[in-house]
Amino acid sequence: MELELYTPDDKFVMKLDRDEALLGSYPIDGGCRIHVIDRSGATLGEYEDVSRVENG
């Protein structure tokens, strides 16, 4: 998973890539957006369909 920080007017600021850092250590102001990029290969809704779960 990757995190990116954008300003309120959608300009890229930086990647939030220090795993040990707390969110408060980044220059995040009101109105900023944190964009999450999931590179795990999971598809949208993959874990919502319980009909594929084996019962028993």
C-alpha positions as CSV (number, residue, x, y, z in Angstrom):
1,M,0.0,0.0,0.0
2,E,1.2,3.5,-0.8
3,L,0.1,6.8,0.6
4,E,0.3,10.1,-1.1
5,L,-0.4,13.6,0.3
6,Y,-2.3,16.2,-1.9
7,T,-3.2,19.8,-1.1
8,P,-6.8,20.9,-1.0
9,D,-6.5,22.0,-4.6
10,D,-5.2,18.5,-5.6
11,K,-1.5,19.3,-6.1
12,F,0.8,16.4,-5.1
13,V,2.9,17.2,-2.0
14,M,4.8,14.0,-1.2
15,K,4.7,10.3,-0.6
16,L,4.0,9.2,3.0
17,D,6.5,6.4,2.8
18,R,8.2,6.2,6.2
19,D,6.5,3.2,7.8
20,E,7.7,4.1,11.3
21,A,6.5,7.7,11.1
22,L,3.3,8.9,12.8
23,L,0.8,10.7,10.6
24,G,1.2,13.8,12.7
25,S,4.9,14.0,11.6
26,Y,3.9,14.9,8.1
27,P,2.9,18.4,6.9
28,I,-0.8,17.7,6.7
29,D,-3.1,20.7,6.9
30,G,-6.9,21.0,7.0
31,G,-8.4,20.1,3.6
32,C,-5.5,18.0,2.5
33,R,-6.2,14.6,1.0
34,I,-4.4,11.3,1.6
35,H,-4.6,9.1,-1.5
36,V,-4.2,5.3,-0.9
37,I,-2.9,3.1,-3.6
38,D,-3.4,-0.7,-3.0
39,R,-0.9,-2.8,-4.9
40,S,-1.9,-6.1,-3.1
41,G,-3.8,-7.4,-6.1
42,A,-7.1,-7.5,-4.3
43,T,-10.1,-6.5,-6.4
44,L,-12.8,-4.2,-5.2
45,G,-15.4,-6.1,-3.3
46,E,-13.3,-9.2,-3.2
47,Y,-13.9,-9.8,0.5
48,E,-17.6,-8.8,0.6
49,D,-19.1,-11.8,-1.2
50,V,-19.7,-14.3,1.6
51,S,-21.4,-16.8,-0.7
52,R,-17.9,-18.2,-1.6
53,V,-17.1,-19.0,2.1
54,E,-17.3,-22.7,2.9
55,N,-19.7,-23.5,5.7
56,G,-19.0,-26.2,8.2
